[in-house]
Structures are given as structure tokens and as C-alpha cells.
Amino acid sequence: MSEAAPAPEGLTTSNTAQVGAAPETPLVSAGFRSYALVVLLLVYTVNFLDRQIVSILAEPIKNELSISDTQLGLLTGLAFGIIYCGFGLPLARLADRFNRVWIISGSLAVWSACTVLCGRATNYATLVAARMGVGLGEAGCTPTAHALIADYVPKEKRASALAFFSMGTPLGGLLGLAMGGLIADAYGWRTAFLVAGLPGLILAILCFFTLKEPRNAMAAAARQAHASSQMGFTATCKYLAAKRTFWLLAFGAAIKAFIGYGHSPFTASFFLRNHGPEIAQLAGQFGLKPIGFMGLALGLIAGIFGTASSWLGGAIADKYGARDLRAYGSVPAIASLLVIPCYYVAYTADSAILALSFLVPIALLGSLWYGPVYASAQSLVPANMRATSASIVLFIINMVGLGGGALVVGALSDWFNYGWGLGKADGIRWALFVSACFGLISAVLFWVARTRIRDEMVS
């Protein structure tokens, strides 16, 4: 590894050691780095808030627009997912070549505006079109932010930083479930979309004027060298083809996302079908209806403990990864194994309170993979491939998780219900547990990824 060139005063450098890779990239000062991470966390929180709010608003939307469940499924999943995955790679290539702050700011403005437009939709077709606009905007956020964070943060703190950023997933989910439901109850689903979209428009302006593109701090010659060394998508794929660790971690994470996306639409249904009277009683104690109670309970569990899980995964991986890089595979592998018995208790318990309580360790273990996997995707490639690398990981995760999770769990539920004659309550129970057992595959993939990670990590 060549020695890093001296950085400008007040800046540090990150290490990139590959023939033909971009030169050492200056990073911002520690104070600005902390500020930028908070701003990007807010961006990602808004990202998931705008992505997930439609799920809690699905029933009033269905009733007002008189649409079928199939049309509702298209609106909440496929219409978003196809555009999100399809535009993710091209936008990531732009992020590897052009100003990433501009791309994040523009993407944020687009998806926030389209979220507002969802509330102005006059019919099903215009609502689908607005949702597709949300998917287009959000496609430019995560890979670009991952690459920017990787340049802001030293290698030894990268997993923690990306885990901090990933806390936007549970925080956005919490806000989407809790805020969306409460506003919809009081003012209607259209107002909920309006309230969800407006903060992003303000945040887009903040990002544009206050975040910095680290490449701009490089000397003119270094910037020119960086620009001339940009790698095409094909070259990046060829480079990654030899990185077995990358693919093992990516598909291990995809199966974890498959479980998460698959369970998300059906967890409340499980409780209402299997513990209906007890849930109604608990809801009454808080002056809520069963659906409102479940939205608040699930939102709080996912938001609080999912946030803690994301942060812990990065912190643990960075702590032990400083001594042994295999920790980036060990942490998610062990968590994937430990969570399976918790799923079993949660889905077979006779008490709703006991079942809900076991969702806490599920949430604590369920997001531990965020930091280690996303940090590895950045550290297994040189700097000029980072956004594309992140986009490929997210493409795999979303195609498998978002594309197949809910569909497979729903099909399993119908199979156990009608094919085996177990009934709707037990059908959803065993569909959720069987799909959770796919986590065994993730554990194996994460563990095997350990074998070559020390040889393949480059930056």
C-alpha cells in the first residue's frame, strides 16, 4: 500500500490501495463529519418515512378509491420497487462521477414532492404514478449517501458510521406507522402524505447548501486524476466478480431483508387473528382501537430497538473488526442464528403480551447486519467504485427482499390455510415462522464470508 499524500490543513485522508483506483480522498474535519452524519440520518429517516407511510394508510386509501387488494399490493410494493431497483444502478454511476451532494439533494426534493402529490391524487392511476416518482427519487439516495459517508469517515469507524445512518430505517418506520396513523385518524390520509412530504423539501435545501463534496477539497491535479480514473459499470462488475466476500455478504443480507419485508405486512394480522380479544382489551385500556394499538406497539418496538440494533451492529463490528476483520461476518452470522428461537416463541406463545415482548429481542438482533454489510461493501472496493458497489448490494437486497418477501409469506399463509386446512390464524403463524427459518441460510453465508474477508478488504 502506497503512503497517503499529505492532506490539506484540517483534513484527513482515507486509504485506497488499488492499481488504477482513485487517489487518496481528503475527508472533512471531525466536527463537520458529525454534523454531516446527523443530516444524512435525517435524510434517510425521511426516506423510510415516505416509503413506509403508505402501508399504514392502505386501508383508508382502498376504501376511498375503491380498489382491490391486488391493486393495493401493486401500489405498496411493485410500483415502487421496479422503479427503485431499475434506477438505482444508473444513479449510482452518476454518483461515482459527479457531485454526490447535488444528487442527494435533488433526489430528496423529487421523492418528497412526489409524496406530497400522493395526497393530491384524484384516482388510482395518479396515485400509482406519484408512488413511482417516490421510488425514482429514493433510488438516488442510499448508494450515494453510502459512498459519501465512506469518504467522510476513516476506515476503522466506517461500520459505526453506516450503522448510524441505517438507523433511519427503524426511525422512519416508527414515524411512518405512528405519525401516519394518528394524522390519518384525525385529518385523513391525504393530509398524512402532505405532512410526510414537506420536511423533505426543507431538508433538501439544507443538504444542498451545507453538505460538502469531499472531492472538491482535493488539489486540482488530484481531482483530475480522480476524474480520469472513474471505472465503468462493467469494469466494476468484473472487479467485484473476484470478490467472493462481497457476494456472500450481499445475498446473506438479501435473505435477512426477505424476512423483514415479508413479515412487515403480516405481523399485525398475526396478532389480530391469533390474539384478537386480548389485543382489543389492551387497546381499550389505552383508549385505542386494535389496529391503532398494533401500529403504535409495533412502531415503538421497531423504532426503539431496531435503532439500537443498527447502532450496536456497527459499534461491535468496528470494535472487534479493528483486531480481526472477520468480525464483519461473525456479528451478523451469530445474530441470524440467535434470533430464530425468538421468532418461534413470538409466534407460538398463547399470550399476546409474551408474543409482543419477544418482538423486542427480534428487533434488537434483526438489524445488526446493517453496519457490517454496508461497510464491507464500501471497503471491498476502491473509492471510485463505492456508489456503484452500494447500489449493487441494495439492488440484490431489494430484488430479493422487497420483491419476494411479502409475496412468499402470503403464499405460504394461503398454502397452510387452504392446502393444509390449518385456518387463517395458524396459516399466518407458520408462514411467518417458516420464513424466519430462512435466516439459517443467511447465517451460513455470513459465516463463510469470513474466510476471505481479510484478503479481499482493500480500503
C-alpha positions in Angstrom: 0.0 0.0 0.0 1.4 3.4 -1.0 1.8 6.1 1.6 -1.0 8.6 1.7 -0.4 12.0 0.3 -0.4 14.9 2.8 -3.9 16.3 3.3 -4.8 20.0 3.3 -4.8 21.6 6.7 -7.7 20.5 8.8 -8.4 17.4 6.7 -7.5 13.8 7.0 -7.1 11.1 4.3 -8.7 7.7 3.7 -6.7 4.9 2.3 -7.4 3.4 -1.1 -4.9 0.9 -2.4 -5.7 -0.4 -5.8 -3.9 -0.1 -9.1 -5.9 2.3 -11.3 -8.1 3.4 -8.3 -8.8 7.0 -7.4 -6.1 8.8 -5.4 -6.3 9.3 -1.7 -9.6 11.2 -1.0 -9.5 14.0 1.6 -12.0 13.8 4.3 -13.7 16.7 6.2 -12.9 17.6 9.7 -14.2 15.6 12.6 -16.7 18.4 13.6 -18.2 18.6 10.2 -18.3 14.8 9.9 -20.5 14.6 12.9 -22.8 17.3 11.5 -23.0 15.6 8.1 -23.8 12.2 9.6 -26.7 13.7 11.6 -28.1 15.4 8.4 -27.7 12.2 6.4 -29.5 10.3 9.2 -32.4 12.8 8.9 -32.4 12.3 5.1 -32.6 8.5 5.5 -35.3 8.8 8.2 -37.4 10.9 5.8 -36.6 8.3 3.1 -38.1 5.5 5.0 -40.9 7.6 6.4 -42.1 8.4 2.9 -41.5 4.9 1.7 -43.4 3.1 4.6 -46.2 5.6 5.4 -48.4 4.1 2.6 -48.6 0.8 4.4 -50.4 2.3 7.4 -52.7 4.3 5.1 -53.5 1.4 2.8 -57.0 0.7 4.2 -58.4 4.2 4.0 -56.9 4.6 0.5 -58.5 1.3 -0.5 -61.9 2.4 0.8 -61.9 5.9 -0.8 -60.6 4.9 -4.2 -62.5 1.6 -4.3 -59.5 -0.5 -5.3 -58.8 -4.2 -4.9 -56.2 -5.9 -2.7 -54.2 -6.7 -5.9 -54.2 -3.1 -6.9 -53.2 -2.2 -3.3 -50.3 -4.7 -3.5 -49.1 -3.1 -6.7 -49.3 0.4 -5.1 -47.4 -0.5 -1.9 -44.8 -2.8 -3.4 -44.3 -3.4 -7.1 -44.9 0.1 -8.4 -42.3 1.5 -6.0 -39.9 -1.5 -6.2 -39.5 -1.7 -10.0 -38.6 2.0 -10.4 -36.4 2.0 -7.2 -34.3 -1.0 -8.4 -34.3 0.0 -12.1 -32.9 3.5 -11.5 -30.6 2.6 -8.6 -27.7 1.5 -10.7 -27.7 4.4 -13.2 -28.0 7.0 -10.4 -25.1 5.2 -8.5 -22.9 5.5 -11.6 -23.7 9.3 -11.7 -22.7 9.5 -8.0 -19.3 7.9 -8.8 -18.7 10.6 -11.4 -20.4 13.8 -10.3 -21.3 15.8 -7.1 -22.9 13.5 -4.6 -24.4 16.3 -2.5 -26.3 17.6 -5.5 -27.6 14.1 -6.3 -28.8 13.5 -2.7 -30.4 17.0 -2.5 -32.1 16.6 -5.9 -33.3 13.1 -5.1 -34.7 14.2 -1.7 -36.6 17.0 -3.4 -38.1 14.7 -6.0 -39.3 12.0 -3.6 -40.6 14.5 -1.1 -42.6 16.4 -3.8 -44.0 13.1 -5.1 -45.0 12.1 -1.5 -47.0 15.4 -1.3 -48.5 14.6 -4.7 -49.7 11.3 -3.4 -52.0 13.2 -1.1 -53.3 15.2 -4.1 -54.0 12.1 -6.3 -57.5 12.1 -7.7 -57.7 8.4 -8.7 -55.7 5.2 -8.6 -53.6 5.9 -11.7 -52.3 9.2 -10.5 -51.6 7.7 -7.1 -49.5 4.9 -8.7 -47.7 7.5 -10.8 -46.8 9.6 -7.7 -45.6 6.4 -5.9 -43.4 5.6 -8.8 -42.0 9.1 -8.5 -41.2 8.4 -4.9 -39.3 5.3 -6.0 -37.3 7.3 -8.6 -36.2 9.9 -6.1 -35.3 7.4 -3.4 -33.2 5.4 -5.8 -30.6 8.2 -5.8 -30.3 8.4 -2.0 -28.8 5.4 -0.3 -25.9 4.3 -2.6 -24.9 7.9 -2.9 -25.0 8.5 0.8 -23.0 5.3 1.5 -20.3 6.5 -0.8 -20.2 10.0 0.7 -20.0 8.6 4.2 -17.2 6.2 3.2 -15.2 9.3 2.1 -16.1 11.3 5.2 -15.2 8.6 7.7 -11.9 6.7 8.4 -12.0 3.0 7.6 -11.9 2.0 11.3 -15.1 3.9 12.0 -16.9 3.1 8.8 -19.2 0.4 10.1 -20.3 2.5 13.0 -21.0 5.5 10.7 -23.0 3.4 8.2 -24.9 1.8 11.1 -25.7 5.2 12.4 -27.0 6.2 9.0 -29.0 3.0 8.8 -30.9 3.9 12.0 -33.0 5.9 9.6 -34.7 2.6 8.6 -36.3 1.9 12.1 -36.8 5.6 12.9 -38.6 6.2 9.6 -40.7 3.1 10.1 -41.6 4.3 13.6 -42.6 7.8 12.3 -44.5 6.3 9.4 -46.6 3.9 11.5 -47.2 6.2 14.5 -47.5 9.6 12.8 -49.2 8.4 9.7 -51.9 6.5 11.6 -52.6 9.3 14.1 -52.8 12.1 11.4 -54.9 9.9 9.1 -57.3 9.2 12.0 -57.6 13.0 12.8 -57.4 14.6 9.3 -57.4 11.9 6.7 -54.9 10.0 4.6 -54.3 12.9 2.2 -53.1 15.2 5.0 -50.7 12.4 6.2 -49.0 12.4 2.9 -48.7 16.2 2.9 -47.2 16.2 6.4 -44.8 13.4 5.5 -43.5 15.1 2.3 -43.0 18.8 3.4 -40.0 18.2 5.8 -38.0 16.6 3.0 -38.3 19.6 0.8 -36.9 21.8 3.6 -34.1 19.2 4.3 -33.2 19.1 0.6 -32.3 22.8 0.8 -30.3 22.3 3.9 -28.3 19.5 2.3 -27.6 21.4 -0.8 -26.1 24.4 1.0 -24.4 22.8 4.0 -23.0 19.4 3.0 -19.7 19.2 1.2 -18.4 17.0 -1.6 -15.0 15.8 -0.3 -13.7 15.6 -3.9 -13.9 19.4 -4.0 -11.2 19.7 -1.3 -8.6 17.8 -3.4 -5.9 19.6 -5.3 -6.7 20.3 -8.9 -4.3 17.6 -10.2 -5.7 15.0 -7.8 -9.2 15.9 -8.9 -8.2 15.5 -12.5 -6.6 12.1 -11.7 -9.7 11.0 -9.9 -12.0 12.0 -12.8 -9.8 10.2 -15.3 -9.8 7.0 -13.2 -13.5 6.6 -13.0 -14.5 3.0 -13.7 -17.4 1.9 -15.8 -20.2 -0.3 -14.6 -18.9 -3.3 -16.5 -15.4 -2.8 -15.1 -16.8 -2.5 -11.5 -18.8 -5.8 -12.0 -15.6 -7.5 -13.3 -13.7 -6.2 -10.3 -16.4 -7.5 -7.9 -16.7 -10.8 -9.6 -13.5 -11.9 -7.9 -14.6 -10.6 -4.5 -16.4 -13.7 -3.1 -16.9 -11.9 0.2 -19.0 -9.2 -1.5 -21.5 -11.7 -2.9 -21.7 -13.8 0.2 -22.5 -10.8 2.4 -24.9 -9.3 -0.2 -27.0 -12.4 -0.5 -26.9 -13.0 3.2 -28.3 -9.5 3.7 -30.8 -10.1 0.9 -32.3 -13.1 2.8 -32.4 -11.0 6.0 -34.3 -8.3 4.1 -36.6 -11.0 2.6 -37.6 -12.0 6.2 -38.0 -8.4 7.3 -40.0 -7.2 4.2 -42.0 -10.5 4.3 -43.0 -10.1 8.0 -43.8 -6.4 7.9 -47.3 -6.5 6.3 -48.4 -9.6 8.2 -47.2 -9.1 11.8 -50.2 -7.0 12.8 -52.5 -9.5 11.0 -50.9 -12.3 13.0 -51.7 -10.7 16.3 -55.3 -9.7 15.3 -56.0 -13.2 14.1 -54.4 -15.2 16.9 -54.8 -12.8 19.9 -57.8 -10.7 18.8 -59.7 -10.5 22.1 -56.6 -9.8 24.2 -55.4 -7.1 21.7 -58.8 -5.5 21.8 -58.7 -5.5 25.6 -55.2 -4.0 25.7 -56.2 -1.4 23.1 -59.2 -0.4 25.2 -57.0 0.3 28.2 -55.2 3.0 26.2 -58.4 4.3 24.5 -57.4 3.0 21.1 -58.8 0.7 18.5 -57.0 -2.7 17.9 -55.4 -1.6 14.6 -54.2 1.7 16.1 -52.8 -0.1 19.1 -50.9 -2.6 17.0 -49.5 0.2 14.8 -48.2 2.1 17.8 -46.9 -1.0 19.6 -45.1 -2.4 16.5 -43.8 1.1 15.6 -42.3 1.7 19.0 -40.7 -1.7 19.2 -39.2 -1.5 15.7 -38.2 2.2 16.2 -36.6 2.0 19.6 -35.0 -1.4 19.5 -34.4 -1.5 15.8 -32.5 1.8 16.1 -30.4 0.3 19.0 -29.7 -2.8 16.9 -28.4 -0.8 13.9 -26.1 1.2 16.1 -24.9 -1.8 18.1 -24.1 -3.8 15.0 -21.8 -1.1 13.6 -20.2 -0.5 17.0 -19.5 -4.1 17.7 -18.2 -4.8 14.2 -15.8 -1.8 14.4 -14.6 -2.7 17.9 -13.7 -6.3 17.1 -13.0 -5.7 13.4 -10.1 -3.4 14.3 -8.4 -6.6 15.6 -9.9 -9.1 13.2 -11.8 -8.2 10.0 -13.7 -11.4 10.2 -15.9 -9.7 12.8 -17.8 -8.1 9.9 -19.1 -11.6 9.0 -19.3 -13.0 12.6 -21.6 -10.4 14.0 -24.4 -10.8 11.5 -23.9 -14.6 11.4 -24.3 -15.1 15.2 -27.3 -12.7 15.3 -29.0 -14.5 12.5 -28.8 -17.8 14.5 -29.8 -16.3 17.8 -33.0 -14.6 16.5 -34.7 -17.8 15.2 -35.7 -19.2 18.6 -37.1 -15.8 19.5 -39.3 -16.0 16.4 -40.6 -19.4 17.5 -41.6 -18.1 20.9 -43.2 -15.0 19.5 -45.4 -16.9 17.0 -46.4 -19.8 19.3 -47.0 -18.1 22.6 -50.5 -18.2 24.0 -50.3 -14.7 25.4 -50.2 -11.6 23.2 -48.1 -9.8 25.8 -45.5 -12.6 25.8 -45.5 -12.6 22.0 -45.1 -8.8 21.8 -42.3 -9.0 24.4 -40.3 -11.4 22.2 -40.5 -9.0 19.3 -38.0 -6.9 21.3 -35.1 -9.3 21.0 -36.1 -9.9 17.4 -35.8 -6.2 16.8 -32.5 -6.0 18.7 -31.0 -8.8 16.7 -32.7 -8.1 13.4 -30.7 -5.0 12.2 -27.2 -5.9 13.5 -26.2 -6.7 9.9 -26.6 -3.2 8.6 -23.3 -1.7 9.6 -21.0 -4.7 8.9 -22.5 -5.4 5.5 -22.7 -1.9 4.2 -19.3 -1.0 5.5 -17.8 -4.1 3.8 -19.4 -3.2 0.5 -17.5 0.1 0.7 -14.2 -1.3 1.9 -14.0 -4.2 -0.6 -13.7 -1.7 -3.5 -11.6 1.4 -4.3 -13.2 4.9 -3.7 -14.2 5.4 -7.4 -16.5 2.3 -7.2 -18.2 2.9 -3.9 -21.5 4.2 -5.0 -21.9 1.5 -7.7 -20.9 -1.2 -5.1 -23.5 0.1 -2.7 -26.1 0.2 -5.5 -25.4 -3.4 -6.5 -25.8 -4.5 -2.8 -29.0 -2.6 -2.5 -30.3 -3.9 -5.8 -29.8 -7.5 -4.7 -31.3 -6.8 -1.3 -34.4 -5.1 -2.7 -35.0 -7.5 -5.5 -34.9 -10.5 -3.1 -36.4 -8.8 -0.1 -38.8 -6.2 -1.4 -39.7 -8.2 -4.5 -40.2 -11.6 -2.9 -40.6 -11.3 0.9 -44.3 -10.4 1.3 -45.3 -12.4 -1.8 -43.8 -15.7 -0.4 -45.1 -15.2 3.1 -48.6 -14.5 1.8 -48.4 -17.6 -0.5 -47.2 -19.7 2.4 -50.1 -18.4 4.6 -52.6 -19.4 1.9 -50.9 -22.8 1.4 -51.0 -23.6 5.2 -54.6 -22.2 5.4 -56.2 -23.8 2.3 -53.8 -26.6 1.3 -53.2 -27.9 4.8 -56.5 -26.8 6.3 -55.0 -25.1 9.3 -57.2 -22.0 9.1 -56.2 -18.3 8.7 -54.8 -18.0 12.3 -52.4 -20.9 12.1 -51.7 -20.3 8.4 -50.1 -16.9 9.1 -48.5 -18.2 12.2 -46.5 -21.0 10.4 -45.9 -18.9 7.3 -44.1 -16.3 9.5 -42.0 -18.9 11.4 -41.1 -21.0 8.3 -39.9 -17.8 6.5 -37.9 -16.8 9.6 -36.0 -20.1 9.4 -34.5 -18.9 6.1 -32.2 -16.9 8.4 -30.2 -20.1 8.7 -29.1 -19.6 5.2 -28.0 -16.0 6.0 -26.0 -17.3 9.0 -24.1 -19.7 6.8 -23.4 -17.1 4.1 -22.2 -14.5 6.6 -20.0 -17.1 8.3 -18.4 -18.3 5.1 -17.8 -14.7 4.1 -15.3 -14.6 7.0 -12.9 -16.9 5.3 -11.5 -14.4 2.7 -12.5 -11.0 4.0 -9.1 -10.2 5.4 -7.5 -10.9 2.0 -10.2 -9.0 -0.1 -10.7 -5.8 2.0 -8.8 -3.0 0.2 -9.9 0.4 1.6 
